[in-house]
Amino acid sequence: MEPYRFEKKGEWFEIENMNRDLMAEYVDNDMEEEEGEEEEEVVAVGYHGSGRRGPGGGGRVLPPCCQVENCGVDLSVAKQYYRRHKVCEVHSKAAVVVVSGIRQRFCQQCSRFHELSEFDEAKRSCRSRLAGHNERRRKSSAESSAERARNVIQRFV
């Protein structure tokens, strides 16, 4: 998708990777930052042909939206978790989504998208994180078994 360029108050701006309808809605509205919340990095930048910020900077902070292709759900009213990871609730739980042209799934452990090959069947956590989780679980289980054995031995001594 080609970047969308527009002029406002005599300065040119360029917006990349944004649904045009959604972008138009936010260009016209002034947005206030909510106290104590992190905001999305500026996506609209002064345009002077090279794509770099021009004099005066003058970009707007656009609200976070879901990174899944053809979604663009506005996450400004979503829970903090979904804003932080730039994924809507529906796509965080979906078995297959397309992100950057690749079929992927959202990992509940990593809070990131991974290719489907990194998951076992319909699981929602990638193999590497599940392996670490299982290892920690086995380790604590073995330690607690050893502790119980010591306690039993101490009773008879």
N, C-alpha and C positions, 0 to 999 in steps of 0.2 A: 504494500500500500504506500503510495507516494505521500510525503509529508504535506500537511495542510498549512498554507500560509495566509495570514490575514494582517490587516492594518488596524491599529487602534491608537487614537490620539497621536497620529503622525509617526508611529513606530511600527515596524514590521515584526511579526512573530511567526514562528514555525512550530507546529505540533506534530510529533511523530507517534506512531503506534496508538492512536486514539480513535475510537469510533467518532465520525464527524458529527452525528446528532448529539452525542454526549458532550463532545468538545464544545459545540456551539452553545449548549445550555450553560456551561461554566465560564465561557469567555464573557458573556453578557452579565453574569451575576458576580458581584463582589463577594468574596468569601472571607469569613473571619475564622481564625484559628481557635480551636477550643483549648482552654487552659489545661496544661499538663499532658497533652497528647502530641505524639510525634506526627509530623506531616510528611507527605510524599515529597521527594526531591522535585525541584522545579522542572517541568517538562517543556513549558513554553519559554522560548528564549528569544532575545532580540535577534532579528534576522538581517544579515548584511551580506548575503551571497555565500559566505563560507560556512554558515551554520554555527559560527562562534558568536558568543555574546558581544553585542555592540556596546557603544558608550551608553551609559545609563542603565544597563542590565535589564531592568523592567520586566521580568518574567512574572507569571502568575503561578501560584501553587494550585495544582489540580488535585481533586480528590482521588484517593486510591481506587482502582477498579480491578476486577478479577483478571488474571493474566491468561486464562484459558481462551483459545481462539474463538471468536464470534460470541463471546459472553459479554464483557464490558459492564457487568453489574457494578453499580455505584456502591462502594464499601464504606462510604462516609457515615452511614447509619448502622453498619454492622458491628459486631462485637470486636474488641481490640485484637483478639487472636487472628481473625480473618483479615483485618486491615494490615496487621504486621506481616502476614505471610502472603498478602495480595491474592487471596483465593476466596470465592464465595462459599457459603456453607454447602450448597448442592454439589459443587465440584470437589470440595475437600473429601466428600464421601463417595464420589463416583468411581466405578471400577475402571473406566477408561476415559481419558480426556485428551485433547490435542493441544499441546503447548509448544510453540516454536516449530510447528509442523511435525512433531514427534508424538506418537501415542504414549501416554504416560499415566501414572497414578500418583496421588498425593500420599506420602508416607506419614503416618501418624507419629512415628518416633522422631524422624528428622525434621518434620514440618517443611518438606520440600517435595518437588515432583521428581520422580525417577522413571526411567524406562520400564516397561512392563516386565522385561526379562529379569529385573532385580527383585521381583516379588515371587513368592511361592503361591501358586493357584490364586485364590481370591483374597489372600491376606492383605491387610492394609499397612503393614510394616515391612520394610525391605529386609532382605536376608541378612545383611551385615549388622543391622541394628538388632534384629531378632536373635542373632548368634550371641552378641554381647549381652543381651538381656538374659538369655538362657544360661550363659556361662556364669553370670553373677548370681542367678537363682540357684544353680547347682552348687556354687561355692558356698553360699550362705546356708544351704541345706546340709552340706557336708560338715560345715563348722558347727551347726546346731546339733547334728547327730553325734559328733565327737564330744561336744559339751555334755549332752545327755549321758553318754557312756561314762565320762569322768564322774558325773554326779552319782551314778549307780555304783561305781566302784568305791567311791568315798563312803557311801552308806555302809558297805560291808567291811571296811577297813577299820 
